[in-house]
Amino acid sequence: MERQYLLGNEAIAHACLEAPVDFVSGYPGTPSSEVIDVLRSRQERAYYIEWSTNEKVALENALAAAWCGLRALCTMKHVGLNVAADPLMTSAYTGVTGGLVIMSADDPFAHSSQNEQDSRCYARFARVPCLDPATIQEAHDMLRDAFALSEEFSLPVIVRPTTRICHSKGDVVLGDIVPSSRKGEFKKDPRQYVVIPAHTRLLHKKLNEKQPAIKKRLVELGYNTYSIKGETAVIASGHEDRRVPDRRGLAFRVCPEAQDGACH
């Protein structure tokens, strides 16, 4: 274990090496791009990596790797998830064998984007887990843990860092880089991977049946935290908060995106 001062996307890239990842694909888009830039800059690597033609192709390639038992990462920004929505929705039905993590970096306040979106809505729509880091350390830890979570439920997992996570810097406790010994092998199973209506109806039922166990497991991971300080409960998510005094001199918690009028 070591501590380094890293950009959020650098910490995420290191988490992939700790997982370890076997296949990496993506399409460039701020604030996600540095993850693949860091991973492709390594002189020696045991994983395959590519910039794909677009986000749909990137996700389809990563999904194919995950069907073969490999751990795959697919990166994009929030608007790219629109392009990849078709394979995303179907991948929740087909499931995966190896871990498949989709890093969809959101951009509240549209710092470098044509719109604001919330990738968590896609996760809910597809009925797949979504991990929403509040700190750079959480982004690292969640990305690493997402591969195991994906394999546990045989589902893709979305990790949703925002601009302030991806492009901030901070101290991060890193784990050891682990070499992968996996070998991809596709096992033919038409009922699982050929999504004609007769198969789809059964796969949809199985997806629904997984939901209670997913909810329980997400709580057990320990990323949801709370503190009791008064009589009113406030449920929030997003970048790590900071305390701001109100006009009465009282301290209250503010999501940084709220400063821009763009808090989810």
C-alpha positions as CSV (number, residue, x, y, z in Angstrom):
1,M,0.0,0.0,0.0
2,E,1.2,3.5,-0.8
3,R,-0.1,7.0,-0.9
4,Q,0.2,9.2,-3.9
5,Y,-1.0,12.7,-4.9
6,L,-3.0,11.9,-8.1
7,L,-5.6,13.3,-10.5
8,G,-8.9,11.6,-10.1
9,N,-8.6,9.9,-13.5
10,E,-5.1,8.7,-12.6
11,A,-6.4,7.1,-9.4
12,I,-9.2,5.4,-11.5
13,A,-6.7,4.1,-14.0
14,H,-4.5,2.7,-11.1
15,A,-7.6,0.9,-9.7
16,C,-7.9,-0.9,-13.1
17,L,-4.4,-2.3,-12.6
18,E,-5.3,-3.5,-9.1
19,A,-8.5,-5.2,-10.3
20,P,-6.8,-6.3,-12.7
21,V,-8.3,-5.4,-16.0
22,D,-7.9,-7.4,-19.2
23,F,-9.6,-5.3,-21.9
24,V,-10.0,-1.5,-22.1
25,S,-12.0,0.5,-24.6
26,G,-13.5,3.9,-24.8
27,Y,-14.2,7.0,-26.8
28,P,-12.6,10.3,-25.8
29,G,-14.6,13.0,-24.0
30,T,-13.9,15.3,-21.1
31,P,-13.8,14.6,-18.2
32,S,-13.2,10.8,-18.9
33,S,-10.3,10.8,-21.4
34,E,-7.3,10.6,-19.1
35,V,-8.2,7.1,-17.9
36,I,-7.3,5.5,-21.2
37,D,-4.4,8.0,-21.7
38,V,-2.8,6.8,-18.5
39,L,-3.4,3.1,-19.2
40,R,-2.2,3.2,-22.8
41,S,1.0,5.1,-21.7
42,R,2.3,2.1,-19.8
43,Q,5.3,0.6,-21.6
44,E,4.5,-2.9,-20.5
45,R,0.9,-4.0,-20.2
46,A,-0.9,-7.4,-20.1
47,Y,-4.2,-5.9,-21.2
48,Y,-5.6,-4.9,-24.6
49,I,-6.6,-1.3,-25.0
50,E,-8.2,0.8,-27.8
51,W,-9.8,4.1,-28.6
52,S,-13.0,2.9,-30.4
53,T,-14.9,4.4,-33.3
54,N,-17.6,5.5,-31.0
55,E,-19.1,4.7,-27.6
56,K,-21.5,2.1,-28.9
57,V,-18.6,0.2,-30.5
58,A,-16.5,0.6,-27.4
59,L,-19.2,-0.9,-25.2
60,E,-20.0,-3.7,-27.6
61,N,-16.3,-4.7,-27.7
62,A,-16.0,-4.6,-23.9
63,L,-19.2,-6.6,-23.6
64,A,-17.8,-9.2,-25.9
65,A,-14.7,-9.5,-23.8
66,A,-16.8,-9.8,-20.6
67,W,-18.8,-12.6,-22.3
68,C,-15.5,-14.4,-22.6
69,G,-14.7,-14.2,-18.9
70,L,-12.3,-11.2,-19.1
71,R,-12.5,-8.1,-17.0
72,A,-13.4,-5.2,-19.2
73,L,-13.5,-1.4,-18.7
74,C,-15.4,0.9,-21.1
75,T,-15.0,4.7,-20.7
76,M,-17.0,7.6,-22.0
77,K,-18.6,10.8,-20.9
78,H,-22.3,11.2,-20.1
79,V,-23.4,12.2,-23.6
80,G,-21.6,9.1,-24.9
81,L,-23.9,6.9,-22.8
82,N,-26.7,8.0,-25.1
83,V,-24.7,6.6,-28.1
84,A,-24.1,3.3,-26.1
85,A,-27.7,3.0,-24.8
86,D,-28.6,0.2,-27.1
87,P,-26.0,-2.3,-26.0
88,L,-26.3,-1.1,-22.4
89,M,-29.9,-2.0,-22.1
90,T,-29.5,-5.4,-23.7
91,S,-26.3,-6.2,-21.7
92,A,-28.4,-6.1,-18.5
93,Y,-30.4,-9.0,-20.0
94,T,-27.6,-11.1,-21.3
95,G,-25.4,-10.4,-18.3
96,V,-21.6,-11.0,-18.3
97,T,-19.2,-13.7,-17.2
98,G,-16.2,-11.5,-16.5
99,G,-16.6,-8.1,-14.8
100,L,-17.8,-5.3,-17.0
101,V,-17.4,-1.7,-15.7
102,I,-18.8,1.3,-17.6
103,M,-17.2,4.5,-16.5
104,S,-19.6,7.2,-17.5
105,A,-18.2,10.6,-16.4
106,D,-20.9,13.2,-15.8
107,D,-20.3,16.9,-16.2
108,P,-22.6,19.0,-13.9
109,F,-22.7,22.7,-14.9
110,A,-21.6,21.6,-18.4
111,H,-17.9,22.7,-18.0
112,S,-17.0,21.1,-21.3
113,S,-20.3,19.6,-22.6
114,Q,-23.2,20.4,-24.7
115,N,-25.7,19.5,-22.0
116,E,-26.0,18.2,-18.4
117,Q,-27.2,14.6,-17.8
118,D,-27.3,12.2,-15.0
119,S,-26.0,8.7,-15.8
120,R,-27.7,7.3,-12.7
121,C,-30.9,7.6,-14.6
122,Y,-29.5,5.2,-17.2
123,A,-28.5,2.8,-14.5
124,R,-32.0,2.8,-13.0
125,F,-33.5,2.4,-16.5
126,A,-31.3,-0.6,-17.3
127,R,-31.6,-2.0,-13.7
128,V,-27.8,-2.3,-13.2
129,P,-25.8,-1.1,-10.2
130,C,-24.3,2.4,-10.2
131,L,-21.5,3.6,-7.9
132,D,-21.4,7.4,-7.3
133,P,-18.0,8.4,-5.7
134,A,-17.8,11.5,-3.5
135,T,-14.0,11.6,-3.3
136,I,-11.0,10.7,-5.4
137,Q,-10.3,7.9,-2.9
138,E,-13.9,6.6,-3.3
139,A,-13.5,6.8,-7.1
140,H,-10.4,4.6,-6.9
141,D,-12.0,2.1,-4.5
142,M,-15.4,1.9,-6.2
143,L,-13.8,1.3,-9.6
144,R,-11.7,-1.5,-8.2
145,D,-14.6,-3.1,-6.4
146,A,-17.0,-2.7,-9.3
147,F,-15.4,-5.5,-11.2
148,A,-16.1,-8.0,-8.3
149,L,-19.6,-6.6,-8.0
150,S,-20.2,-7.1,-11.7
151,E,-19.0,-10.7,-11.5
152,E,-21.0,-11.4,-8.4
153,F,-24.3,-10.5,-10.1
154,S,-23.3,-11.2,-13.7
155,L,-24.2,-7.6,-14.7
156,P,-22.5,-4.5,-16.0
157,V,-21.8,-1.9,-13.3
158,I,-21.8,1.8,-14.0
159,V,-19.3,4.0,-12.1
160,R,-20.2,7.7,-12.3
161,P,-17.5,10.2,-11.4
162,T,-18.1,13.8,-12.1
163,T,-15.8,16.5,-13.4
164,R,-14.8,17.6,-9.9
165,I,-13.7,14.0,-9.2
166,C,-12.0,13.3,-12.5
167,H,-10.1,16.6,-12.7
168,S,-9.3,17.2,-9.0
169,K,-6.2,16.1,-7.3
170,G,-5.7,14.5,-3.9
171,D,-3.9,11.9,-1.8
172,V,-5.0,8.4,-2.7
173,V,-4.1,5.1,-0.9
174,L,-3.3,2.7,-3.7
175,G,-3.1,-1.1,-3.7
176,D,-0.6,-3.4,-5.4
177,I,-0.7,-3.8,-9.2
178,V,-1.9,-7.4,-9.9
179,P,-1.0,-9.2,-13.1
180,S,-3.9,-11.0,-14.8
181,S,-3.8,-14.6,-15.6
182,R,-7.2,-14.9,-17.3
183,K,-7.7,-16.3,-20.8
184,G,-10.8,-15.4,-22.7
185,E,-13.1,-18.2,-23.8
186,F,-16.6,-17.8,-25.2
187,K,-19.0,-20.6,-24.2
188,K,-21.9,-20.8,-26.6
189,D,-25.3,-20.3,-25.0
190,P,-28.0,-19.1,-27.4
191,R,-30.6,-18.8,-24.6
192,Q,-28.3,-16.3,-22.8
193,Y,-26.9,-14.3,-25.6
194,V,-29.4,-14.5,-28.5
195,V,-32.0,-12.0,-27.3
196,I,-35.0,-13.1,-29.4
197,P,-38.4,-12.4,-27.7
198,A,-38.7,-16.0,-26.3
199,H,-35.4,-15.6,-24.5
200,T,-35.7,-12.0,-23.6
201,R,-38.9,-12.5,-21.5
202,L,-37.1,-15.0,-19.3
203,L,-34.0,-12.9,-19.1
204,H,-36.0,-9.9,-18.0
205,K,-37.6,-11.9,-15.3
206,K,-34.2,-13.0,-14.0
207,L,-32.9,-9.4,-14.1
208,N,-35.9,-8.3,-11.9
209,E,-35.2,-11.2,-9.5
210,K,-31.6,-9.9,-8.9
211,Q,-32.7,-6.5,-7.7
212,P,-33.3,-7.3,-3.9
213,A,-29.9,-8.9,-3.6
214,I,-28.2,-6.1,-5.4
215,K,-29.7,-3.5,-3.1
216,K,-28.6,-5.5,-0.1
217,R,-25.0,-5.9,-1.4
218,L,-24.7,-2.2,-2.2
219,V,-25.4,-1.4,1.4
220,E,-23.0,-4.0,2.6
221,L,-20.2,-2.4,0.6
222,G,-20.2,0.4,3.1
223,Y,-20.1,3.3,0.7
224,N,-23.4,4.8,1.9
225,T,-22.7,6.7,5.2
226,Y,-24.6,8.9,7.5
227,S,-24.2,11.1,10.6
228,I,-26.8,12.2,13.1
229,K,-26.6,15.9,13.9
230,G,-30.2,17.1,14.2
231,E,-33.8,16.3,13.7
232,T,-34.1,16.7,10.0
233,A,-32.7,14.1,7.6
234,V,-31.0,15.2,4.4
235,I,-30.1,12.5,1.8
236,A,-27.5,13.7,-0.7
237,S,-24.9,12.5,-3.2
238,G,-22.1,14.0,-5.2
239,H,-18.7,15.5,-4.6
240,E,-17.5,15.6,-1.0
241,D,-19.3,18.4,0.7
242,R,-18.0,21.5,2.5
243,R,-19.5,23.5,5.3
244,V,-20.9,27.0,4.5
245,P,-22.3,29.4,7.2
246,D,-25.8,30.6,6.6
247,R,-27.0,34.1,7.5
248,R,-27.7,33.0,11.1
249,G,-24.1,31.8,11.6
250,L,-25.1,28.1,11.4
251,A,-23.1,25.6,9.4
252,F,-24.9,23.5,6.8
253,R,-23.7,21.1,4.2
254,V,-23.6,22.1,0.5
255,C,-22.9,19.9,-2.5
256,P,-20.3,21.9,-4.6
257,E,-22.4,21.5,-7.8
258,A,-25.1,23.4,-6.0
259,Q,-22.8,26.5,-6.1
260,D,-23.3,26.3,-9.8
261,G,-27.0,25.7,-9.6
262,A,-26.5,22.2,-11.0
263,C,-26.6,19.8,-8.0
264,H,-28.4,16.5,-8.7
